[in-house]
Amino acid sequence: MGEGSQIFNYTRWNKVQNPDRMTRIGEAAEQFMGKQVSPKQKRYGAVLEVWKQVMPEELSRHCEIIDISGGQLTVRVDSPSYKYELHLCSSEILKELQRQCPRVRLTKIKLIDA
């Protein structure tokens, strides 16, 4: 048997043995999304909703939540003046987020430049 036919037999065997490999990967991804991402999305989605409610409209157009982890809400701000304005009201915003979203356990709002 030649080298080419051995490779052909090997690839043919792999296709026969693992015909539903993509299905298993898809199932694993679905399980991950259901067990890991969805619960976090529920918790953090509440933060986004409260954020929209408490932020002044003009200020919210210049700010974007980019991360929630370790009790810290990280917000990117597109200009120094809006960053300063958000800094001035961030303690009140944090208190409201803590009150309405206690499961997230926020302790800090970090502001970063865009």
Residue pairs with C-beta under 8 A, 6 or more apart in sequence:
43 101
43 103
43 104
44 68
44 104
46 100
46 101
46 103
46 104
47 65
47 68
47 73
47 97
47 101
47 104
47 106
48 65
50 96
50 97
50 100
50 101
51 60
51 65
51 93
51 97
52 60
54 92
54 93
54 96
54 97
55 63
55 93
56 89
59 82
59 85
59 86
59 89
62 77
62 78
62 79
62 82
63 75
63 76
63 77
63 78
63 82
63 86
64 75
64 76
64 114
65 73
65 74
65 75
66 74
66 75
66 76
66 112
67 73
67 74
68 74
68 104
68 106
71 104
71 105
71 106
71 107
71 108
72 106
72 107
72 108
72 109
72 110
73 94
73 97
73 106
73 108
73 109
73 110
74 110
74 112
75 86
75 109
75 110
75 111
75 112
76 112
76 113
76 114
77 83
77 86
77 111
77 112
77 113
77 114
78 114
79 114
80 113
83 111
83 113
86 93
86 111
87 111
90 109
90 111
93 109
94 106
94 108
94 109
97 104
97 106
98 106
